[in-house]
Amino acid sequence: MGQLNLGLMYRDGDGVSTDYIQAHMWSNLAASKLTGDRRKRAIDCRVYARVNMTTEEVNEAQRLTTEWKPKTWEVIRQELKIGLPE
């Protein structure tokens, strides 16, 4: 649901700048994991974004979707320097 919510936020410019590439990417990721009505919402978000995108932008969104990997807590701690010696 978090990925779907990000997709909707980027689609609508809700708290972030409207970005159809990000909307497409996040809703695409969400649609791959959700079922039922939630999956339909993710697909609808992706379709709305797609209508407003060029072919190059769709290709970029697909590339970002393919390359996206969730971060582990270890990576996050390292990035934030939490629990690491000075």
Helices and strands as residue ranges (DSSP letters): H 2-12, H 20-31, H 36-51, H 55-67, H 73-80
